[in-house]
């Protein structure tokens, strides 16, 4: 049995358990529950990534000072930066590796929810009458269009909040251009949700909402 088939079977099992509560929308609810479960399981990796980000933010002023002091001697600057990282127990990969490790998991989930591969009739089920395999441009008007609209509003709200927080917590010394562009990337999820099936959009909305809340709590916990 392939990985995609295993995921499809698990989703079906969760949907069966949720059927008494959600009826025809049980499969959509199963997507939300499964996504939340996976994100909770990956939480330790996210904590490690956030610790790395905090370490880089804490050291950014020192890095800037060393770069300014040794800008005419690149070799000495490289050694000085390496010594500082060694003293602080930091590494260029700190925070990046945990995020990279999570990517295959997100790819598998996104693939299943956007194509239905290995998940049987996943995309034939509905959410409040809107087919999970349908797209917004085929559901304009009526209750189906309202389901997609509600999803877009949620994703847009999360993206706006993420953008606002990113601008407030920008790392000192970061490139001004980069600081302006990176927060806008959060709106990429909204664009993606507009061209993928409803099942994938539901996954994206759930995952991005979890990410926004999780990171806000982790950063607040260290403030």
Secondary structure, 3 states (H helix, E strand, C coil): CCHHHHHHHHHHHHHHHHHHHHHHHHHHHHHHHHHHHHHHHCHHHHHHHHHHHHHHHHHHHHHHHHHHHCCCCHHHHHHHHHHHHHHHCCCCCCCHHHHHHHHHHHHHHHHHHHHCCCCCCHHHCEECCEECCCCHHHCCCHHHHHHHHHHHHHHHHHHHHHHHHHHHCCCCCCCHHHHHHHHHHHHHHHHHHCCCCHHHHHHHHHHHHHHHHHHHHHHHHCC
